C-alpha cells in the first residue's frame, strides 16, 4: 500500500485535512494516510522542516510527504517535487527542503498554479500521478537546486560557546544546535556551566535521563537525535524561563589561559 504523510499547521477544526483525505478516497486511491503532525506553529516552516528531517528516514521507500506549511506560491518561491532517499517530498521552496536535507536525487518544479489550496489543487493530483507510476520527469520541469537554509553553528567566543534553540517539543523542552560529538570536542575534560537566560539558572553536568534530577530542576541530556536538550523535570522549561526559538543558550567554559589561546587559533 502507498504511504502518504501530511505535515501541516492546520487546526483540527479546519476542513483542509478531511478534504485531502476525501480527494484520495474519491479517486479510489488506496493509500495509508499518516499525519506526522498538524500542530506546527502557523507558518513556521523551520519547525516543520526540523520534524520531517528527524522522522522521514523511518518511513519505507516510496513514501510521499505532503508539506502543508507556507505552501502558497509567492513571487519569489516555487513549488517543488523532490526525490531523496527513495522518498518524495512536495511543498513550497521556501527553505524547508534545505532544512530536511543538503541535496536531492531529483528536483522537479511543478507547473505554476496560484491556488490558495495547493495541497488539494496541485500536490494531490501529482501524488496520484506518482502512485500510478508516472515518471517524475514528466510531472514538471527539472531544476538543479532548491533554496538552501543555513543552520547556524555554535559560536565559540573565548570561554563561551553560544548555542541557539532550534525547537521545542510538546513538553517545553528546548533542543539546541549542538550535537554530542561537537559538545565533547569543545568541552574535552573542562568543567562547564550551561546558562539558561542568566548564569543564575545553570546546569553543570550532562545527565543520562530526566529522572537524574529532582522534580522541576533543570536537566541537560543528549536526546534520541543526538542533540543537546534542556528540560525541567516534570515542568515546562519554555514557560518557566520565557524561552523562544533562536534564543541564545550560553555554555560557559572553565578555561586556563593556554586553552583560551588554543581555541582562538
Secondary structure, 3 states (H helix, E strand, C coil): CEEEEEEECCCCCCCHHHHHHHHHHHCCCCEEEEEEECCCCCCCHHHHHHHHHCCHHHCCCCCEEEEECCCCCCCCCCEEEEEECCEEEEEECCCHHHHHCCCCCEEEECCCCCCCCHHHHHHHHHHHHHHCCCCHHHCCEECCCCCCCCCCCCEEECCEEEEEEEEECCCCCEEEEEEHHHHHHHHCCCCEEEECCCCCCEECCCCCCHHHCCCCCEEEEECCCCEEEEEECCECHHHHCCCCCCCEEEEEECCCHHHHHHHHC
